């Protein structure tokens, strides 16, 4: 089997000089130790597939699908290669040929059939108690995402309570943004089209989301006519209007940078600005562009749960002593870090803001 990679991808493949610098940073390789589970190994696999000298067997699928697409290899590649793009391209090519793992197939079927990553047939807006506040027309909508809609409804409700003050509304029938599908090699065009149709019908100018995966997908895969803001960006811009200044909480927290918010989109200072308006911040050992991946992204949690949790436990070793909470801005990071042993100590930035506002009103 010979994969059809375009010229740009071939140039990217050949740009890799096999120096092995990526071995130092790749979170999957740090846990598995296999050459095929680091960036250099994956590029060798992709090159061999493109040349037709390697068949896409289960070992090849494991190599390509254990990449979380965290991007730390990209930031540290002396040759300027963007391995996550190559990995996602290879996944798309294989999926188009019907070559995929069982977990990939199950995840795609679940999302296509239910419109969410969990196959939940329940009301996506079940967390919303009062729907009378929703507007059919708005400049901005809050894109909730699958995780907060179905697994962290309290965070969804708190986010909504903050955003609605500024005239933000909700899509009437939000679907999965498509991020898990795009990451694992599938075409999520139907989901994008349906969400876009609703956005156009509402006449919106922009989208605000609290999910790092949704943010990256909305920025890259949706129409550029819509501006896209993360909740940390929005809150940072409106600190004075929220009345957060003055260290409302006598606690110390640390902040975990989600890969698709930080490394992929450069959002580092905004969440810290919000935190420092509320309480004390103590940085993790590895932070900002050096932050370790939580291990949950790129379909790895769905397909390789044990490896995913090993990466999450490695990330928890970076947490400084004496902090009350680990704050982040990605529900998938929250879930993986909690499952790795941090439990309820991991909270969303919105949850921290809600705690501060509750303290202020006492």
VMD Tcl script that draws the C-alpha trace (Angstrom):
set ca {
  {0.00 0.00 0.00}
  {1.34 3.40 -1.00}
  {-0.16 6.47 0.66}
  {-0.97 9.53 -1.41}
  {0.65 12.40 0.45}
  {0.77 15.77 -1.27}
  {4.06 17.50 -2.10}
  {3.99 19.65 1.02}
  {3.72 16.59 3.22}
  {6.55 14.87 1.36}
  {8.74 17.91 1.86}
  {7.87 17.90 5.56}
  {8.71 14.23 5.85}
  {12.05 14.70 4.13}
  {12.82 17.77 6.26}
  {13.13 15.49 9.31}
  {16.86 14.89 9.79}
  {16.34 11.98 12.22}
  {18.26 13.84 14.91}
  {16.12 12.38 17.69}
  {15.63 15.65 19.59}
  {11.93 14.83 19.78}
  {12.67 11.75 21.88}
  {13.46 14.07 24.78}
  {10.04 15.69 24.70}
  {7.50 13.17 23.34}
  {5.19 12.24 26.25}
  {4.16 8.91 24.72}
  {7.78 7.85 24.19}
  {8.67 8.78 27.75}
  {6.17 6.20 28.96}
  {6.49 3.44 26.36}
  {10.14 3.64 25.37}
  {9.41 2.29 21.89}
  {11.01 4.09 18.93}
  {7.74 3.77 17.01}
  {6.02 5.73 19.79}
  {8.07 8.89 19.39}
  {7.97 11.57 16.75}
  {11.04 10.43 14.81}
  {9.74 6.87 14.70}
  {6.31 7.98 13.51}
  {7.82 10.05 10.69}
  {9.88 7.03 9.61}
  {6.67 4.98 9.60}
  {4.83 7.64 7.57}
  {7.72 7.88 5.08}
  {7.72 4.10 4.65}
  {3.96 4.10 4.09}
  {4.30 6.89 1.51}
  {6.99 4.93 -0.32}
  {4.98 1.73 -0.22}
  {7.64 -0.20 1.67}
  {5.49 -0.76 4.77}
  {2.03 -2.21 5.25}
  {-0.41 -0.58 7.65}
  {-0.69 -3.37 10.20}
  {-1.67 -3.12 13.87}
  {1.83 -1.98 14.86}
  {1.66 0.89 12.39}
  {-1.76 1.88 13.70}
  {-0.44 1.82 17.27}
  {2.49 4.00 16.26}
  {0.34 6.66 14.59}
  {-2.54 6.58 17.04}
  {-0.54 6.95 20.25}
  {0.34 10.54 19.30}
  {-1.65 13.02 21.40}
  {-0.92 15.79 18.82}
  {0.32 17.89 21.76}
  {2.81 19.74 19.53}
  {5.76 19.85 21.92}
  {7.84 18.12 19.24}
  {6.97 20.90 16.78}
  {8.13 23.61 19.15}
  {11.43 21.83 19.71}
  {12.19 20.53 16.21}
  {15.44 22.09 14.88}
  {14.36 21.25 11.31}
  {11.00 23.01 11.59}
  {8.82 19.95 11.04}
  {5.19 19.91 12.24}
  {4.72 16.22 13.18}
  {1.08 16.45 14.44}
  {0.01 17.64 10.98}
  {1.81 14.69 9.40}
  {0.27 12.25 11.86}
  {-3.24 13.58 11.30}
  {-2.69 13.47 7.53}
  {-1.57 9.84 7.73}
  {-4.57 8.97 9.89}
  {-6.91 10.56 7.33}
  {-5.32 8.63 4.49}
  {-5.63 5.33 6.34}
  {-9.21 5.96 7.47}
  {-10.17 6.87 3.90}
  {-8.94 3.39 2.94}
  {-10.94 1.79 5.73}
  {-7.84 1.11 7.83}
  {-8.37 2.05 11.48}
  {-8.44 0.66 15.00}
  {-11.60 -0.59 16.67}
  {-11.58 2.40 19.00}
  {-11.40 4.81 16.06}
  {-14.35 3.09 14.42}
  {-16.37 3.06 17.65}
  {-15.66 6.72 18.41}
  {-16.65 7.86 14.92}
  {-19.83 5.79 14.95}
  {-20.79 7.18 18.35}
  {-20.32 10.80 17.30}
  {-22.03 10.45 13.92}
  {-25.03 8.71 15.45}
  {-25.52 10.93 18.52}
  {-23.79 14.23 17.78}
  {-21.57 13.88 20.86}
  {-18.54 11.88 21.98}
  {-20.44 9.88 24.59}
  {-23.37 8.57 22.56}
  {-25.65 10.30 25.04}
  {-29.20 10.61 23.73}
  {-30.21 13.03 26.48}
  {-30.84 16.74 26.13}
  {-27.55 18.55 25.48}
  {-28.96 21.57 27.34}
  {-30.21 19.64 30.36}
  {-27.89 21.74 32.56}
  {-29.74 24.93 31.55}
  {-32.56 25.56 34.03}
  {-34.07 28.71 32.53}
  {-34.32 28.77 28.73}
  {-36.33 31.97 28.65}
  {-33.05 33.92 28.66}
  {-31.96 32.50 25.33}
  {-32.07 34.79 22.34}
  {-32.68 33.75 18.74}
  {-30.26 36.45 17.59}
  {-26.94 37.35 19.24}
  {-23.51 38.70 18.47}
  {-21.83 35.88 20.41}
  {-22.70 32.33 21.39}
  {-21.19 30.15 24.09}
  {-20.08 26.88 22.46}
  {-20.36 24.44 25.36}
  {-18.74 21.31 23.90}
  {-19.49 17.65 24.59}
  {-17.50 17.31 27.82}
  {-19.08 20.19 29.71}
  {-22.55 19.47 28.27}
  {-22.61 15.86 29.46}
  {-19.87 15.37 32.07}
  {-19.35 18.75 33.74}
  {-22.76 20.44 33.58}
  {-21.99 22.55 36.67}
  {-19.08 24.15 34.81}
  {-21.31 24.71 31.78}
  {-23.89 26.43 33.98}
  {-21.27 28.61 35.68}
  {-19.78 29.57 32.33}
  {-23.22 30.50 31.05}
  {-24.00 32.59 34.13}
  {-20.82 34.58 33.53}
  {-21.25 35.00 29.78}
  {-24.94 35.79 29.64}
  {-24.25 39.08 31.44}
  {-22.62 40.22 28.22}
  {-25.48 39.25 25.91}
  {-24.04 35.88 24.93}
  {-26.52 33.22 23.83}
  {-26.41 29.49 22.95}
  {-26.90 27.48 19.79}
  {-30.37 25.88 19.87}
  {-29.06 22.45 18.88}
  {-25.28 22.39 19.27}
  {-23.47 19.36 17.85}
  {-19.95 18.08 18.56}
  {-17.50 20.57 17.05}
  {-15.79 17.70 15.24}
  {-12.46 17.84 17.04}
  {-12.26 14.13 18.01}
  {-13.10 13.16 14.43}
  {-10.59 15.48 12.79}
  {-7.87 14.36 15.21}
  {-8.45 10.66 14.51}
  {-8.68 10.89 10.73}
  {-12.36 11.38 9.92}
  {-14.29 14.01 8.00}
  {-16.52 16.00 10.36}
  {-17.90 18.24 7.63}
  {-21.55 17.43 8.40}
  {-21.14 18.52 12.02}
  {-19.33 21.69 10.98}
  {-22.05 22.47 8.45}
  {-24.86 21.98 10.98}
  {-23.23 24.13 13.65}
  {-22.40 26.76 11.04}
  {-25.99 26.79 9.78}
  {-27.22 27.60 13.29}
  {-24.56 30.27 13.74}
  {-25.55 31.94 10.49}
  {-29.23 31.75 11.39}
  {-28.51 33.55 14.65}
  {-26.43 36.17 12.88}
  {-23.49 35.79 15.24}
  {-20.15 37.52 14.94}
  {-18.17 35.32 17.31}
  {-17.94 32.18 19.40}
  {-16.73 31.75 22.99}
  {-15.76 28.31 24.25}
  {-14.28 26.80 27.41}
  {-12.85 23.70 25.72}
  {-9.33 23.76 24.27}
  {-10.16 21.13 21.66}
  {-13.28 23.00 20.57}
  {-11.30 26.24 20.46}
  {-8.62 24.84 18.16}
  {-11.22 23.26 15.88}
  {-13.46 26.31 15.71}
  {-10.42 28.44 14.84}
  {-9.04 26.11 12.18}
  {-12.01 24.28 10.70}
  {-14.86 26.80 10.81}
  {-15.44 29.93 8.77}
  {-13.06 32.78 9.44}
  {-16.06 35.13 9.43}
  {-16.61 34.11 13.06}
  {-14.14 35.33 15.64}
  {-13.27 32.67 18.21}
  {-12.41 33.40 21.84}
  {-11.51 31.06 24.66}
  {-13.16 31.72 28.01}
  {-9.76 32.65 29.54}
  {-9.36 35.33 26.87}
  {-12.87 36.63 27.42}
  {-12.58 36.70 31.20}
  {-9.19 38.39 31.00}
  {-10.71 41.16 28.90}
  {-13.59 41.66 31.35}
  {-11.91 41.31 34.76}
  {-12.88 44.80 35.85}
  {-16.53 44.24 34.89}
  {-16.67 41.01 36.86}
  {-15.28 42.59 40.01}
  {-12.57 40.00 40.47}
  {-9.72 42.24 41.59}
  {-8.58 42.11 45.17}
  {-7.50 38.51 45.83}
  {-10.95 37.28 46.84}
  {-9.66 33.81 47.79}
  {-6.96 33.06 50.35}
  {-5.67 30.03 48.46}
  {-2.79 29.07 46.19}
  {-3.33 27.31 42.87}
  {-1.24 26.13 39.96}
  {-2.19 26.24 36.29}
  {-1.97 23.43 33.74}
  {-1.60 24.70 30.15}
  {-3.78 22.65 27.75}
  {-1.80 21.82 24.61}
  {-4.39 23.04 22.12}
  {-4.86 26.31 23.98}
  {-1.24 26.97 24.86}
  {1.26 25.52 22.40}
  {-1.14 25.45 19.46}
  {-2.63 28.91 19.98}
  {-0.32 30.83 22.31}
  {-2.86 31.46 25.07}
  {-0.67 31.56 28.17}
  {-1.00 34.88 29.95}
  {-4.78 35.38 29.88}
  {-5.70 32.54 32.28}
  {-2.86 33.57 34.59}
  {-4.11 37.14 34.60}
  {-7.52 35.94 35.75}
  {-6.04 33.66 38.42}
  {-3.78 36.37 39.83}
  {-6.78 38.68 40.19}
  {-8.37 36.07 42.46}
  {-5.66 34.28 44.44}
  {-1.99 33.29 44.49}
  {-0.47 31.41 41.56}
  {2.41 28.97 41.89}
  {3.70 27.67 38.59}
  {4.19 24.04 37.67}
  {7.72 22.81 37.10}
  {7.01 22.67 33.35}
  {4.68 25.42 32.20}
  {3.63 27.46 29.20}
  {5.23 26.11 26.00}
  {7.18 23.53 28.03}
  {4.08 22.12 29.75}
  {3.67 18.38 29.61}
  {0.60 16.99 27.84}
  {-2.11 15.50 30.06}
  {-2.17 12.50 27.71}
  {-5.83 12.75 26.78}
  {-5.77 14.33 23.32}
  {-5.55 13.00 19.78}
  {-7.84 10.07 20.55}
  {-5.24 8.51 22.86}
  {-7.51 8.41 25.90}
  {-10.18 6.62 23.87}
  {-7.82 4.13 22.27}
  {-4.96 3.69 24.76}
  {-6.33 4.48 28.18}
  {-3.44 2.99 30.19}
  {-0.85 4.97 28.23}
  {-2.99 8.08 28.50}
  {-3.19 7.82 32.28}
  {0.55 7.18 32.56}
  {1.15 10.48 30.79}
  {-1.32 12.19 33.10}
  {0.44 10.81 36.19}
  {3.74 12.10 34.79}
  {2.16 15.53 34.43}
  {0.98 15.47 38.04}
  {4.61 15.13 39.15}
  {5.05 18.74 37.99}
  {2.48 20.05 40.49}
  {4.22 22.15 43.16}
  {3.74 21.42 46.83}
  {1.28 23.42 48.88}
  {-1.29 24.25 46.22}
  {-5.00 23.95 46.92}
  {-6.12 23.36 43.35}
  {-4.84 22.54 39.87}
  {-6.64 24.94 37.55}
  {-6.93 24.42 33.80}
  {-9.09 25.46 30.85}
  {-9.84 22.14 29.17}
  {-12.45 19.61 30.37}
  {-10.55 16.72 28.80}
  {-7.45 17.67 30.79}
  {-9.62 17.84 33.89}
  {-11.01 14.38 33.29}
  {-7.65 12.75 32.56}
  {-5.80 14.39 35.45}
  {-8.61 13.53 37.85}
  {-8.64 9.91 36.70}
  {-4.85 9.80 37.11}
  {-5.19 10.49 40.81}
  {-5.71 14.22 41.30}
  {-9.48 13.74 41.71}
  {-11.46 16.84 42.66}
  {-8.29 18.88 43.13}
  {-8.42 19.67 39.41}
  {-10.91 22.41 38.54}
  {-11.82 24.62 35.61}
  {-10.83 28.29 35.55}
  {-14.54 29.11 35.51}
  {-15.04 27.14 38.72}
  {-12.32 29.22 40.38}
  {-13.99 32.43 39.20}
  {-17.33 31.22 40.55}
  {-15.73 30.50 43.93}
  {-14.29 34.02 44.02}
  {-17.58 35.66 43.09}
  {-19.40 33.63 45.74}
  {-16.84 34.76 48.34}
  {-17.23 38.38 47.29}
  {-20.99 38.28 47.81}
  {-20.80 36.93 51.35}
}
mol new
graphics top color blue
foreach p $ca { graphics top sphere $p radius 0.5 }
foreach p [lrange $ca 0 end-1] q [lrange $ca 1 end] { graphics top cylinder $p $q radius 0.2 }
display resetview
